[in-house]
Amino acid sequence: LDRHEQIAGGGVINSDALLNTSFDTYPFEGKWEELIGLPTLPFQTIVFGLPKSGKSILCMQFADYLANNFGRVLYISAEEKFSPTLQKKVQDFTTNTTSLDFAPFGSYDEIMENDLSPYSFCFIDSLNFAGISVSQMEEMKATYPHISFVVILQSTKDGKFRGSQEYAHNCD
């Protein structure tokens, strides 16, 4: 809202002014632009799917892309922690060893006890496992307004994500 209020001076603008306003976006290319588009700085997105459908692998590849092109990335592995499974994913799906960090934080409190300010991006795998509520996610975004968040949600048997629909409404 701050960015939009600055553009509009806190008031109303007409459609011409809106159409002539430039927004800061990430210049994604290739498959990432095709999949996500050109999100604004910062953005929030959710990834969900059935178990073993590749959510974590997709996010690992995306985290690597962001680390290689746009800034420091923190990947919070709440479910796998530091394990052989996580190590194998890092080995198979990442190339960046300097701008991509990992943390085993398993709860909202553990995440917030740490300083995330050096990061441009934060992945949380998964919100459900870490027990992070919609209001807690909104508090994280408010605490770190410069960070783009990519969060994984587990799914129900019918393929919808587990949890409140507010997660979807609060994403880009």
N, C-alpha and C positions, 0 to 999 in steps of 0.2 A: 504494500500500500504506500509506503514512503516514496518509492520511485514514481508511482502513479500520481501521488499528490504533488510531487515536484513538477511533473509534466503539466498537470492541470492547475497548478497553483492552489491546490486544495479545493477547486471548484469544478465547474463543468466546462468541457471543450466540445467544439462541434466536430463533425465527422471529417472535415478537411484537415483540421489540426491533428486529429488522431491518425489519419492516414499519412500525414507528413512527419509523424514522430518516429524517431529511430530508437530501437531497443537493442540493448546489448545481448547477443546470443552467442552460444558456442558454435563455431563453424565445423560441426561434425561432417565427416565425409564417409563415402562408401556405405557399407552395410549399416553403420550406426546412424547416418543421416536418413537412410531408407527406413530404418526401424523406428527411430525416435524423432527425427526432424532436426530442427535447430532450436533447442530449448534456451530459455532466457537464463541469465545469471542471477541468482542461483535457481535451481529447479529441484523438484521432488518427484520421484516416480516410485511405483510399486511394481514388483515382479511376483507373480504367483503362478502356481501350477500344481499338478498332481505330484505325489512323491516320485522321485527318480526321473522327472521329466527334463532335468537339466537347468533348473533355476540357478543353482550355485555356480555351475560351469559358465552359463551365460554372464552372470554377474562378475565372475572372476575375469573373463575376457574383456568385459566392459571396463572394469576397474583398471586393467592393464592398459587399455586404449586411452583412458583418461590420464593415467599416470605418465604415459609416453608423450602426451600431447598438450595437457592443460593444467597440470599442477599435482600437488601431493594428495594421495588417496589413503584413507584409513579403511580397511576392511575388517569389520567386527564379526568374528566367527563365534557367535553365541552358542551354536549347537555343536559344532565340531571341535571347538577350542583349538589348541595346538595339538594336532594328531597326525598320524600317518596319512589319513584321508585328506586332510587339508594340505599337507606337504606334497602329496601326489598331484593335487589340483594346481598348486602353485607351480610345480615342476612342469606340468603338461600344458598349462594354459596362460602362463605369464612370461614376459620377457624383461620387465622392469624390476631391477633389484634395489633401486635407490629412492624412488618416489612412491612406492607402494608398500605400505606398512600393514601389519596384522595385529589384532588384539583379541584376547579371549573373553572379553567382557560379557557376562551372562545376564546382566540386568540393567535396568535404567539407572539405578544408583551407581553401579560400577562405571557406567559410561560417563555419567555426570561428575564423578570424582576425578576424572582426568581432563586435561586441557586439550580440546580438539581444535583450538584456534589455528594451529599451523596447517591444517588441512583445508583443501578446496572441496573435497568430496568425501562422503562417509557412506559406506555400505553397512547395512545391519542385516545379518543372516542368522536368524530371522526374528522379526518383531514378536511373533507368537511365542517362540521359545524363550525370549528374553522377558516376556510379559509386559511389553511396552504398550501403554494405552494410547488412544488418540490424543488425549490432553498432554501426556508426557512427550509424545512426538512433537506436538505443537510447541511445547516448552523448549525442546531441543532446538527447533528451528528458530525460535525467538532468541535463544541464548547465542546461537551461532548463525546469524542471518547471512553470512557470506558462504556458508557451506551448502552444497547441493547434496541432498540425501537420496540414496537409492536403497529401498528396503524390500526385503523378501517377506512375503506372507505365505503361510501354509494354506492349503486348499481343503475344501470339504470334499466328500465323496462325489458330489455332482460337478466338481471342477471350479466352483466359485471360491474366492478367497475367504479364509476364516477370519471373522471379526467384523467389526462395525463398518458399515458402508461409508462412514465419515473418512476412513482411510482414503478411499477413492476420491471423495469430494475435495480432499485437502492436497491432492497431487496435481501436477501439471499435465 
